Amino acid sequence: MPYVNIKITREGITPEQKRELISGVTNLLVSVLGKNPHTTIVVIDEVDTDNWGIGGESVSIRRQRGS
């Protein structure tokens, strides 16, 4: 039973995009590893940019600076 956790910043991803991610990851596990799609779990976690850090600072700050 594969479990895939996708973490992305919360920035307006649409329900359709989420469906595509879930379907695409499931299909990839089926085609590459022969996994059963009915027991494959995909979870998408959306993280606020204030709560996602790179290089010692939040993504929010980096984006404000244009980095």
NORWOVEN-V397009 format. One line per field, one symbol per residue. phi: phi as a letter, one per 30 degrees, with the letter a starting at -180 (. if undefined). A space follows every 10 residues. Layout:
phi=???
//
This chain:
phi=.dbccccbdd biddeddded dddddedddd ddciddddcc cbbccccddd cbcbhibdde dedddid
//
